[in-house]
């Protein structure tokens, strides 16, 4: 008898839930049917009211300000890290910005050192050196990009020489470019001369890159690990010249500001500086993409 009563009790509860669900479903059917008939019977009025409602609800978009600065997004203005950053930015110069060009020597053969007979990677092929020099020299000296500003209407053009970091300026306006060409002081004649080519590589890329004869035309040294790529199989093994297949050129851009918020290189407002960097980078990207 107890088992029978239990089964009946479960059946009664199930039937009660079914009844409640049926009434709820019926009520929703009636309500949405009425709404559908009302909308279908007055389409113009519904469209007008809907458009007005959307316009009213969207009116606040005109005051919407999208924050894209990660510093503003992820740190509170009163946080310790934020205050330390603001103090650092007000007391010191902003970090430099780098543009890196990596060119792999595809289609060039490895070469033998004329004295030792040691095999050096294709990046040391003299023809490859000259080809890459012509490219980087064009980027530094001849490439110009037009730029505009909302503050000033101008037909001025800008190049890497205008935005690069020159550590010895104003005495020396040469850009700090980290590349193997600095071992030759950016002289095509020295690179093209077979004797000076190998003598300079022996001295600067192998022995001691910080001696005076190896300093770049901007007045600083160039670490071979920054000038070549493809050889670092073992960080402790040093320069494995036979594995070097790539040439690296690192252009350092100057983002410094003066106290009056006018920029060091251009004497123009900060927004324009970013436009000039963007114009140069856009042309560079287009050249390498093509």
N, C-alpha and C positions, 0 to 999 in steps of 0.2 A: 504494500500500500504506500509506503514512503517513496518508493521509486516512481510510482504513478503520479503522485502529487508534485514531485520535483519536475517531471516532464511537462505537466500542465502549467506550472508556474513559469517555466522558461518560454513556453509557447505563448502565454498571455503577454509577457514582456515584449516578445518579438512582434506580436500583432500590434501592440501599442506604439512601438517605434515606427512600424510601417504606416500606421494611420497618421502619425505626426508628419512623417516624410511626405505622404501623399497630399496632405493639406498644404504643406509648405510649397511643394512643387506646383499645386493647382494655383495657389496665390501668386507665385512668380509668373506663371503662364498668363493669368488674367492681367497682371500689371504690365507686363512687357507687350502683350497684345494691344492693350489700350495705348501705350506709348507709341507703338508702331503705327496704329491707325491715325493717331493725332499727327505724327510727323508726316505720314504719307498724304494726309488730307490738307496740310498747310506747308508745303515745301519751301515756298518763298519766305514765309515768316520764320520758319525754323532756321534757314540759312542766314537770314539777317541777324537774328538773335544770337546764333552761334558765332558769327563773325564779330559781332559787338562784344560778346563775352570773351572771345580769344584776344581781341584788341585790348580790352581792359586788363585782363590777366597778364598780358605781355608788355604792358606799358612800362613796367619797372626795368625792362631789359636795357632801356636807354641809359640807365644809371649803373649798369653792370660793369664792374671792373675785374678783368681776369688777371689774377696774379700768377705769373710764370717764373718769377725769380725763386729758385729753390731755397735761398736763404730766408725769404719772407714766408715761404710755405711751411718750412719745417723747423723754424726756430722762433721763439718768443722774443719780442723787442727787449724784454727785461731779463732774459736769460743770461747767465754768466758767459757762456760761449759767444753769444751775439755781441755783448758789450766788449769782450776782449777783441773780437774781430773788428768792430768799429774803431776801437782804439788803435789797433794795428794799422788799419787802412788810413787813419788820419795822421799817423806818425811816420809810416814807412810807405814806400812806393809799391804799387800793385805788381804782382808777379808777371813775368814776361810770358808772351804767348809764342808758341812754336809752330812752324809749318815744316813738315818733314817730307822729303822727296827720296824715294827708294827706287833705284833703277837696277834691274838684274841684267847681267851680261849674257843675253841669249843670242846664240849664233856666233859668239866669239870663242876662239880657242885659248886654252891655257898656254902660258908662255914659260920659257926657261930663262933663268937669270944668266946674263951673258958671261959673268965671271965664275959663279959657283956651280952653274948648271942645275940648280934647284928648280923644281917645277912650281910656278906660282899660278894662282887661280886666274880665270878669264877676266876678272875685274881689273887685273894689272896689265891687260892688253893695251898697248899704247894707243891703238886706233880707238878702242873703247873709251879710254881716258879723254882723248881729244873730242870725240863725239859728245860725251856727257859735259865736257867743259863748255863747248859751244852752246849747249842747251841751257845750262845754269847761268852762263854769262848773258845770254839773251834775257833770261828771267830777271836778272839783277839789273842790267844796264839799259835794256831796250824796251821791255814789256811795259806798256802804259795802259791804264784802264780809265775810262770816263767815269765820273761820279757826280752826283747832284745832291742837293740839300734843300729842305723846306725853308731853311733860314737864309740861304744865299743862292741866287741863281748864277751859276758859273759854268764855264766850259772847261774847267780845270781837269787835268788827268793826274793819276796817281800811280806810282810804281813801288816796287819793293824797297828801293832806296829811300822813299819818303816815310815808310812805316817801320823800317828795320831798327834794331838796336845797334848803336855805334858807341862802344864803351869809351873811346878816346875823344869823342866829340867835345869841343869844336876843333881841336887840333887835327883830328883824323876823322873823316866822315865815312870811312869804310864800314860796311855792315859786318856784324859778327856772324859769319856763316861757317858752320862746322862742316867742313868737307876736306877731302884729301888735296884739293887744289890749293888750299892755304899753305901746304908745304912748299908749293912753288910760287907763293905770293900772287896767285891768280895770274901767272904769266904763261900765255900760250906758247911763247918761244921756249921757255924752260921745259914745258911738258913735251914739246915736239922734238927737242934735242935728245937723242938716245942716251948720251953719256950723262947729262944732267938729270934725265928722267930716272935712271936706275940709281945714280949716286944719291939723289934726294930721297928716294924710297928706302934705300938702305939706311940712311941716316935718320930719317924722321918716322917712317912707318915701322921700323924694326928696332933701332937702337934707342934713341931718346927724342921724343917728340916735343920736349919743352925747351930745347936749346934755341939760341937766338936765330940760327939759320932756318929753323923750322916754324917759327912764329908766322901766323897769317898776316895778311896786309891790314887787318883790323887791330893788330897788336897783341893777340892772344894765341895760346896753343890749341891744338886739335888732337884729341885722344883718338888713336887708330880704331878703338872699339866703337867710336861714334861715326867714323868715316867709312868703314867697310862693314859688310854683312855676309853671313853665311859660314863663318869660320868657328863660331863659338860652340864647339862640340863639348868641350870640358872647360868650365870657367877658369880652372887653375892651369890649363895647358898653355895659355898665352895665345899669340897670334899664329894660327895655323894657315900660312899663306896659300897653301895648295887648295884649301877649301873656300877661299874667298870668291864669291860669285856676284856680289852686289855692291853697288856704290850708294852711299847715303849722303844727302845734303840736308842740313838742319838750318833753317832760316829762323832767326829770333826776332820777334816783333816787339817794338817798344810801346808800352801802354802808360808811360809815366805822365803825370799831370803836375802843373805848377799850382801854387797856392791860390791864384786867381781863377782856378778851374779851366784855364786855357792850356791846351796841350803843348808839350815840349817841342814836338816835331813840326806841327802845322800851324800853331797859334790860332786854333779854331776851337769851337765848343766840342764837348765830349761826344755828343751824338754824331757829329760829322766825322769824328775819328773812326767810330765804328763803321760808318758808311764807307770810309776809304779802305779800311781793312776788308770789308765785305766785297767791295768792287774788285780789289786785287785778287782775293781768294776766288771770286767767281770766274775771273778770266783764267786763273791757273787751272781750276777744275775743268773748264771747257777745253783748254789746250790738251791736258792729259787724257781727257775722255775721248777726244778725237784722235 
